[in-house]
Amino acid sequence: MTMLYRQRLLLALAELAEGELDEAKARLLVMLLSVHAQRERRQAPYEFVVWGKHWRSFVLEHDLQTLRLRRYLTPPPRVALAAAATGTSFLSRLRPDDRRLLAQVWEESQGFAADQRSALRLLGRELAASSLPKEVSRGAEEAVCLFTLGYEGLSLDAYLSLLLSHGVRLLVDVRRNPFSHKFGFARRRLAQALYEVGIAYLHLPALGVPSELRRELVTEESYRALFVHYATDLLPQARASIERLAALIAEQRRVALTCFEADPGHCHRAVLAAYLQQQGYIEAPIVHLMCNAVSHPARQNLSSHDQRQQILPALDDC
């Protein structure tokens, strides 16, 4: 089984610590790594979800569990190389810049040894300040808004951070079959992670696209034909789910539709959002959240024919 590079970093940390690493210290080191990577404008090996006074990396926890199950690491509470892995130098398998960064982080962490809890709080605040910007003010958090978001290209932690930064209260999964081999995005695990950060989850399979209709999507014309069929034939048959969704948007006020594709122009969630406006189910603005953390508000607002054509040309044929 292939080992991910970020998992190799964890094993290199355990090797560097020579058995003197526990869960709290491991978390501290990974947070330090992430902070330094952000300072150097590099991709952090792990991202952290920050909400209220809490910060957590679901992906880090999953990787530690995976490495233990594969017997690279000893059981908790220690984070140490298991006997089967002690003959391998994971440090030597890292890129030179990462070996340098790891050594720097290890040295810096020694100054936090006496008060790891305060150090974690300090790093958590720095991560919160340097992560996704808070997009909504207190007043705006109460404004009704419909978001859409695809998880393509996002870790679970980055995905949750994006939802939290926009004050989303309810995530509506509009995949027909909510399964994914990517960690965190199968229905049960996604719902649990959302619950833990204070976001509700609902799956509405009737608003998804049947898998047999998605197999031949290779050209812009094939997407256009699918979206016409979805808006004119499938959505009218899903009236009960649409009415339920519209009621939830009015009630919860900050709702996000989710599917896989990063580009809303290649996903039925954008068609669904526009359909809700066009048919008078909602008047709320629509904002597409993108995997680069840039939001694109109301490009598909149906009050403007030109704007509608940018995202949903298929609806002009309905």
C-alpha positions in Angstrom: 0.0 0.0 0.0 1.4 3.4 -1.0 2.3 5.7 1.9 1.4 9.4 1.6 4.2 11.9 1.9 2.6 13.7 4.8 2.5 10.3 6.6 6.2 9.9 6.0 6.6 13.3 7.7 4.9 11.9 10.8 7.2 8.9 10.8 10.2 11.2 10.4 9.0 13.1 13.5 8.7 9.9 15.5 12.2 8.9 14.3 13.6 12.3 15.4 12.0 12.1 18.8 13.5 8.6 19.5 10.4 7.4 21.3 10.0 10.6 23.4 6.8 11.8 21.7 3.2 11.7 23.0 0.0 12.7 21.3 0.1 16.3 22.6 3.7 16.8 21.6 3.0 15.3 18.1 0.1 17.7 17.6 2.3 20.6 18.7 5.1 19.7 16.3 2.6 19.3 13.4 1.1 22.7 14.2 4.6 24.2 14.2 5.3 22.6 10.9 2.0 24.0 9.5 2.8 27.5 10.8 6.3 27.5 9.4 5.1 26.3 6.0 2.5 29.1 5.9 5.2 31.6 6.8 7.3 30.4 3.9 4.2 30.4 1.6 4.5 26.6 1.2 1.7 24.0 1.3 1.3 22.9 4.9 1.3 19.1 5.4 -1.8 19.4 7.6 -4.5 21.9 8.0 -6.4 22.6 11.1 -10.1 23.5 11.6 -10.4 26.4 14.0 -13.8 27.2 15.6 -14.4 29.1 18.8 -11.6 28.1 21.2 -11.1 24.7 19.5 -8.6 23.6 16.8 -8.3 20.2 15.3 -7.0 18.3 12.3 -9.3 15.4 11.4 -6.8 14.3 8.7 -3.9 14.2 11.2 -5.9 12.0 13.6 -6.8 9.7 10.7 -3.2 9.4 9.5 -2.0 8.5 13.0 -4.6 5.8 13.3 -3.7 4.5 9.8 0.0 4.3 10.6 -0.8 2.4 13.8 -3.1 0.0 12.1 -0.3 -0.6 9.5 2.1 -1.2 12.4 4.4 1.7 11.7 3.6 3.3 15.0 3.1 2.0 18.5 -0.4 2.1 20.1 -1.4 5.3 21.9 -0.6 7.4 23.9 3.0 7.3 22.5 3.8 8.3 18.9 6.9 6.1 18.4 8.1 3.9 15.6 7.0 0.3 16.0 9.6 -2.5 15.9 8.8 -3.3 12.3 9.7 0.3 11.3 12.8 0.9 13.3 15.2 -0.2 10.7 14.1 2.4 8.2 15.3 6.1 8.1 12.2 8.1 7.2 14.1 11.3 7.7 16.5 10.5 4.8 13.5 10.0 2.5 12.2 13.6 2.9 13.0 16.4 0.6 15.9 18.6 1.8 13.7 21.6 2.6 11.5 19.4 4.7 14.4 17.9 6.6 15.6 21.5 7.3 12.1 22.5 8.4 11.7 19.5 10.6 15.0 20.1 12.4 14.0 23.7 12.9 10.6 22.8 14.3 12.1 20.1 16.6 14.6 22.6 18.1 11.9 25.3 18.5 9.6 22.8 20.3 12.1 22.2 23.1 11.3 25.7 24.3 7.7 24.7 24.7 8.3 21.6 26.7 7.4 23.1 30.0 4.1 24.5 28.9 2.7 22.6 25.9 -0.8 23.7 26.5 0.0 27.4 26.3 2.1 26.8 23.2 -0.8 25.0 21.6 -3.1 27.9 22.3 -0.6 30.3 20.9 -0.1 28.3 17.7 -3.9 27.8 17.4 -4.4 31.6 17.4 -1.7 32.0 14.8 -3.2 29.3 12.6 -6.7 30.9 13.0 -5.3 34.3 12.0 -3.5 32.9 8.9 -6.1 30.5 7.7 -9.2 31.3 5.7 -10.4 34.8 6.3 -13.6 35.4 8.1 -15.9 36.3 5.2 -19.0 37.3 7.2 -19.5 40.0 9.8 -21.7 39.4 12.8 -24.7 41.0 11.1 -24.1 39.1 7.9 -24.1 35.8 9.8 -27.8 36.2 10.2 -28.5 37.0 6.5 -30.1 34.3 4.4 -27.6 33.0 1.9 -27.4 29.8 -0.2 -23.8 28.5 -0.8 -22.5 25.7 -3.0 -19.3 23.9 -2.5 -17.5 20.9 -4.1 -14.9 19.0 -2.2 -12.6 18.2 -5.1 -9.1 19.4 -4.3 -9.9 20.0 -0.6 -8.9 18.1 2.5 -11.7 17.5 5.1 -10.1 20.2 7.3 -9.9 22.8 4.6 -13.5 22.0 3.6 -14.8 22.4 7.1 -12.9 25.6 7.5 -14.4 27.0 4.4 -17.9 26.3 5.6 -17.2 27.7 9.1 -15.7 30.9 7.7 -19.0 31.6 5.9 -21.2 30.9 8.9 -22.8 27.8 7.3 -25.3 26.1 9.6 -26.6 23.3 7.5 -24.8 21.3 4.7 -27.1 19.6 2.2 -25.5 16.7 0.3 -27.0 16.6 -3.2 -25.0 13.6 -4.4 -27.2 10.7 -5.5 -24.8 8.2 -3.8 -22.8 9.9 -1.0 -19.8 7.6 -1.2 -16.2 8.6 -1.6 -12.8 6.9 -1.3 -11.4 10.3 -0.2 -11.0 10.5 3.6 -13.9 12.4 5.2 -16.4 12.6 2.4 -18.4 9.4 2.6 -21.8 10.2 4.2 -21.4 8.9 7.7 -17.9 10.3 8.3 -18.8 13.6 6.8 -21.9 13.9 8.9 -19.9 13.1 12.1 -17.2 15.7 11.3 -19.8 18.3 10.6 -21.6 17.5 13.8 -18.4 17.9 15.8 -17.8 21.5 14.5 -21.5 22.5 14.9 -22.8 22.1 11.4 -25.9 20.0 10.7 -26.0 17.5 7.8 -28.8 16.4 5.5 -28.7 14.1 2.5 -31.3 14.6 -0.3 -30.6 11.9 -2.8 -33.6 12.8 -5.0 -31.7 16.0 -6.0 -28.7 14.1 -7.2 -27.9 13.0 -10.8 -28.2 9.2 -11.5 -24.8 7.7 -12.1 -25.7 6.4 -15.5 -26.3 10.0 -16.7 -22.8 11.0 -15.6 -20.7 8.4 -17.5 -20.4 10.2 -20.8 -19.6 13.8 -19.5 -16.6 14.5 -21.7 -17.5 17.7 -23.5 -19.1 21.0 -22.7 -22.0 20.0 -24.9 -22.5 16.8 -22.9 -22.7 18.9 -19.7 -25.1 21.3 -21.3 -27.4 18.4 -22.4 -27.3 16.9 -18.9 -28.1 20.2 -17.2 -31.1 20.8 -19.5 -32.4 17.3 -18.7 -31.8 17.8 -15.0 -33.7 21.2 -14.9 -36.5 20.3 -17.2 -37.2 16.6 -16.3 -35.6 15.5 -13.1 -36.1 18.5 -10.8 -39.9 18.8 -11.4 -40.1 15.1 -10.3 -38.3 16.0 -7.0 -40.8 18.6 -5.8 -41.1 17.3 -2.3 -37.3 17.4 -1.8 -37.1 20.9 -3.4 -39.9 22.2 -1.1 -38.1 20.7 1.9 -34.8 22.3 0.9 -36.5 25.7 0.4 -38.1 25.6 3.8 -34.7 24.7 5.4 -33.0 27.6 3.7 -35.6 30.0 5.1 -35.2 28.3 8.6 -31.5 27.8 8.8 -30.6 30.9 6.8 -27.0 29.8 6.0 -27.2 26.6 4.0 -24.6 25.0 1.6 -25.2 22.5 -1.2 -22.4 20.1 -1.7 -21.2 17.7 -4.3 -17.8 16.6 -5.7 -16.7 19.0 -8.6 -14.7 22.1 -7.7 -16.1 24.0 -10.6 -19.8 24.8 -10.1 -20.2 25.2 -13.9 -19.6 21.5 -14.2 -21.8 20.4 -11.3 -25.6 20.1 -11.0 -25.6 21.9 -7.7 -25.3 25.2 -9.5 -28.3 24.2 -11.7 -30.2 23.3 -8.6 -29.4 26.6 -6.9 -30.5 28.6 -10.0 -33.6 26.5 -10.3 -34.6 27.4 -6.8 -34.4 31.1 -7.6 -35.9 30.8 -11.1 -39.0 28.9 -9.8 -39.5 31.3 -6.9 -38.6 28.9 -4.1 -36.0 31.3 -2.7 -34.9 34.9 -3.0 -31.6 34.4 -1.2 -28.3 35.3 -2.9 -26.2 32.4 -4.1 -22.5 32.2 -3.5 -20.2 29.5 -5.0 -17.4 28.7 -2.6 -14.3 27.6 -4.5 -11.4 25.3 -3.5 -8.9 28.2 -3.7 -11.0 29.8 -0.8 -12.3 32.5 -3.1 -16.0 32.9 -3.2 -17.9 34.0 -6.3 -21.2 35.6 -5.3 -24.4 35.4 -7.4 -22.8 35.0 -10.8 -25.8 32.9 -11.6 -28.5 35.4 -10.3 -31.4 34.8 -12.6 -32.5 38.4 -12.6 -29.7 38.9 -15.2 -29.7 37.1 -18.4 -26.1 37.8 -19.1 -25.0 36.6 -15.6 -27.1 33.5 -16.0 -25.3 32.6 -19.2 -21.9 32.6 -17.5 -22.8 29.7 -15.2 -25.9 28.1 -16.5 -26.4 28.5 -20.3 -28.4 25.3 -20.3 -31.3 27.0 -18.5 -31.8 29.3 -21.4 -33.0 26.3 -23.4 -35.5 25.2 -20.7 
